[in-house]
Amino acid sequence: MKSATENEYGFCQDGKVFIRPYLNFPQREIGFVRETEEASLAYFVKRFELASNKVDILAREVTTVANKGSFLTKVVQMKAYLGNFDGLGDFMPLFDQLDQMESYLRGLIQNNQIKNLEIKRALIQDAAQLAEQEDILKATEDLLDTKTKWVKTGPVDKQFQDELSEEFQAVLDAFFLRRRAYFEEKNRQIDEKIAILQGFIDAVHQLRKAEDIDDSVVKVKELQKDWKTIIGLPPKKQSMLWKNFKKANDMFFEKYNRIKGIDYKPRVDPRVQELNTMTGELEIKLGDQDNMVATAELAKAYLVKWKEVTAQIKTIDRSMAERFRNACDKIFEMNYLLRVISYRHANLNEKPRLEQLKIMINQMDYMTKKEKGELDDFIAQAERDRQMEDKPIQSKINTQKRKISMKEMLLANFKTELDTILNN
């Protein structure tokens, strides 16, 4: 029977605690005797439980996680950790357990690497076929998807890694060289078409200055026909050139009509006229405070009608669209203000205008400050959550800013009217 100052796994000597040799690990010092030799041995025996628990936790993780291959390094590190662990206990079963885990994981990794090798070779073939597509944009999209699959595919055996990566990258490089040449040629064609259309615009301006107006009008009409044959420009560039061409044509025919004595009245699209009428009606009714509820209902109906009509028109004047939107926004904000005020001042419209304005200014000022505070809080929270780039968040922020802007505009109008009354 061993003395109290030693056990199967270690012993105390000269005020120090030693672990006995095991496996290929030599005897070594693991600590000092603090109080008594018996207590020190007991401390290191108890401490061995920490190492045993760590191995058990690692074994459970290897069993349960999906990406088991990533735990091989942890197993190897755990073996090094145990080899230098200061504790007394039976380490051999722990090393046996870790050896089994390592063998299992290395086999699993080897099998996965074989599968990954097959997948990556197949992806190289797919990429080579996709790179030959005539549709460059479709090929670009498909190749980027293939590259994503490549990145997500796990590693292969090191002896194949560099060769496969170089082969896959060579396919991508060759395609993107072809892609660059394609867009260079496309840009050259676009520049050529732009030059042709700009030439048409310049030609119309020159024909307007020609002496033979009858000959010029024939040539201008030919240019109009030729214009329609030049297609394939970026929409914004096409629109800008068309506006300039139309302006040149309008200037030409204004001169032609003047010379020929023709009283020309430009045709107004009845749908555009309808939009103008709706906008004007809402702007007039905005001043009818007594009937604001009915005006708000009309604005809602006109919003629906506006969408139906504008869907049938290719282009719409932005200033008119902004006028209509502003009129609707002011009506809705005004209606909301009057509804809130009605809870305390049911007879607002019966009060003198001076008193009405003071009540509306106080309430609108309160609502504006409140909504500004709420918007600031919302933006701060979105920044903390890193959601400022999300479209729904940006849409909500822009909507709230527009509402606050309308409130501020109405508030300024109320104050101006109040100052006018007080100064008269």
ChimeraX attribute file (.defattr): number of C-alpha atoms within 10 A of each C-alpha:
attribute: neighborCount
match mode: 1-to-1
recipient: residues
	/A:1	4
	/A:2	8
	/A:3	8
	/A:4	12
	/A:5	17
	/A:6	18
	/A:7	18
	/A:8	11
	/A:9	17
	/A:10	22
	/A:11	22
	/A:12	22
	/A:13	13
	/A:14	7
	/A:15	13
	/A:16	15
	/A:17	25
	/A:18	22
	/A:19	25
	/A:20	17
	/A:21	12
	/A:22	13
	/A:23	8
	/A:24	7
	/A:25	11
	/A:26	11
	/A:27	12
	/A:28	14
	/A:29	16
	/A:30	16
	/A:31	17
	/A:32	17
	/A:33	17
	/A:34	11
	/A:35	9
	/A:36	13
	/A:37	20
	/A:38	15
	/A:39	14
	/A:40	21
	/A:41	27
	/A:42	15
	/A:43	14
	/A:44	20
	/A:45	19
	/A:46	13
	/A:47	16
	/A:48	18
	/A:49	14
	/A:50	13
	/A:51	19
	/A:52	16
	/A:53	11
	/A:54	13
	/A:55	20
	/A:56	15
	/A:57	11
	/A:58	16
	/A:59	16
	/A:60	10
	/A:61	13
	/A:62	21
	/A:63	11
	/A:64	9
	/A:65	11
	/A:66	9
	/A:67	8
	/A:68	15
	/A:69	20
	/A:70	13
	/A:71	18
	/A:72	18
	/A:73	12
	/A:74	14
	/A:75	21
	/A:76	14
	/A:77	12
	/A:78	18
	/A:79	18
	/A:80	11
	/A:81	12
	/A:82	18
	/A:83	15
	/A:84	11
	/A:85	15
	/A:86	20
	/A:87	26
	/A:88	26
	/A:89	20
	/A:90	14
	/A:91	19
	/A:92	11
	/A:93	10
	/A:94	18
	/A:95	17
	/A:96	11
	/A:97	15
	/A:98	20
	/A:99	15
	/A:100	12
	/A:101	20
	/A:102	20
	/A:103	12
	/A:104	16
	/A:105	20
	/A:106	14
	/A:107	13
	/A:108	14
	/A:109	21
	/A:110	15
	/A:111	13
	/A:112	18
	/A:113	18
	/A:114	14
	/A:115	15
	/A:116	19
	/A:117	20
	/A:118	12
	/A:119	17
	/A:120	22
	/A:121	15
	/A:122	12
	/A:123	19
	/A:124	22
	/A:125	14
	/A:126	14
	/A:127	23
	/A:128	18
	/A:129	13
	/A:130	21
	/A:131	23
	/A:132	12
	/A:133	14
	/A:134	9
	/A:135	10
	/A:136	19
	/A:137	11
	/A:138	13
	/A:139	19
	/A:140	18
	/A:141	12
	/A:142	17
	/A:143	22
	/A:144	14
	/A:145	12
	/A:146	17
	/A:147	18
	/A:148	11
	/A:149	14
	/A:150	19
	/A:151	10
	/A:152	9
	/A:153	17
	/A:154	16
	/A:155	18
	/A:156	22
	/A:157	14
	/A:158	9
	/A:159	8
	/A:160	11
	/A:161	13
	/A:162	12
	/A:163	11
	/A:164	16
	/A:165	13
	/A:166	11
	/A:167	13
	/A:168	20
	/A:169	15
	/A:170	14
	/A:171	18
	/A:172	20
	/A:173	12
	/A:174	12
	/A:175	22
	/A:176	15
	/A:177	10
	/A:178	15
	/A:179	17
	/A:180	12
	/A:181	12
	/A:182	13
	/A:183	12
	/A:184	12
	/A:185	12
	/A:186	14
	/A:187	13
	/A:188	12
	/A:189	14
	/A:190	18
	/A:191	13
	/A:192	12
	/A:193	17
	/A:194	17
	/A:195	12
	/A:196	14
	/A:197	21
	/A:198	15
	/A:199	14
	/A:200	20
	/A:201	23
	/A:202	14
	/A:203	17
	/A:204	26
	/A:205	18
	/A:206	13
	/A:207	19
	/A:208	21
	/A:209	12
	/A:210	12
	/A:211	9
	/A:212	10
	/A:213	18
	/A:214	11
	/A:215	11
	/A:216	20
	/A:217	18
	/A:218	10
	/A:219	15
	/A:220	22
	/A:221	13
	/A:222	11
	/A:223	19
	/A:224	15
	/A:225	11
	/A:226	12
	/A:227	16
	/A:228	8
	/A:229	8
	/A:230	14
	/A:231	11
	/A:232	11
	/A:233	16
	/A:234	9
	/A:235	10
	/A:236	9
	/A:237	12
	/A:238	16
	/A:239	12
	/A:240	11
	/A:241	17
	/A:242	16
	/A:243	13
	/A:244	15
	/A:245	24
	/A:246	15
	/A:247	15
	/A:248	22
	/A:249	22
	/A:250	13
	/A:251	14
	/A:252	22
	/A:253	17
	/A:254	16
	/A:255	16
	/A:256	17
	/A:257	12
	/A:258	12
	/A:259	10
	/A:260	11
	/A:261	9
	/A:262	11
	/A:263	9
	/A:264	10
	/A:265	6
	/A:266	6
	/A:267	6
	/A:268	8
	/A:269	9
	/A:270	9
	/A:271	14
	/A:272	16
	/A:273	11
	/A:274	14
	/A:275	19
	/A:276	15
	/A:277	12
	/A:278	18
	/A:279	23
	/A:280	14
	/A:281	15
	/A:282	23
	/A:283	18
	/A:284	10
	/A:285	18
	/A:286	19
	/A:287	12
	/A:288	14
	/A:289	14
	/A:290	12
	/A:291	12
	/A:292	20
	/A:293	18
	/A:294	12
	/A:295	21
	/A:296	23
	/A:297	14
	/A:298	17
	/A:299	25
	/A:300	14
	/A:301	11
	/A:302	18
	/A:303	15
	/A:304	10
	/A:305	15
	/A:306	19
	/A:307	10
	/A:308	11
	/A:309	13
	/A:310	15
	/A:311	11
	/A:312	9
	/A:313	11
	/A:314	6
	/A:315	8
	/A:316	12
	/A:317	8
	/A:318	9
	/A:319	9
	/A:320	14
	/A:321	16
	/A:322	12
	/A:323	16
	/A:324	23
	/A:325	15
	/A:326	17
	/A:327	21
	/A:328	23
	/A:329	19
	/A:330	21
	/A:331	28
	/A:332	21
	/A:333	18
	/A:334	23
	/A:335	21
	/A:336	15
	/A:337	17
	/A:338	21
	/A:339	15
	/A:340	16
	/A:341	17
	/A:342	13
	/A:343	9
	/A:344	9
	/A:345	15
	/A:346	12
	/A:347	11
	/A:348	18
	/A:349	14
	/A:350	11
	/A:351	11
	/A:352	9
	/A:353	14
	/A:354	13
	/A:355	14
	/A:356	17
	/A:357	20
	/A:358	14
	/A:359	15
	/A:360	21
	/A:361	20
	/A:362	11
	/A:363	16
	/A:364	23
	/A:365	15
	/A:366	11
	/A:367	17
	/A:368	18
	/A:369	14
	/A:370	12
	/A:371	16
	/A:372	14
	/A:373	12
	/A:374	13
	/A:375	17
	/A:376	12
	/A:377	12
	/A:378	15
	/A:379	17
	/A:380	13
	/A:381	13
	/A:382	16
	/A:383	12
	/A:384	10
	/A:385	9
	/A:386	10
	/A:387	14
	/A:388	16
	/A:389	10
	/A:390	10
	/A:391	10
	/A:392	11
	/A:393	15
	/A:394	15
	/A:395	11
	/A:396	13
	/A:397	17
	/A:398	12
	/A:399	12
	/A:400	16
	/A:401	15
	/A:402	14
	/A:403	18
	/A:404	20
	/A:405	15
	/A:406	21
	/A:407	23
	/A:408	17
	/A:409	12
	/A:410	18
	/A:411	20
	/A:412	14
	/A:413	14
	/A:414	18
	/A:415	15
	/A:416	13
	/A:417	14
	/A:418	18
	/A:419	12
	/A:420	10
	/A:421	11
	/A:422	9
	/A:423	6
	/A:424	5
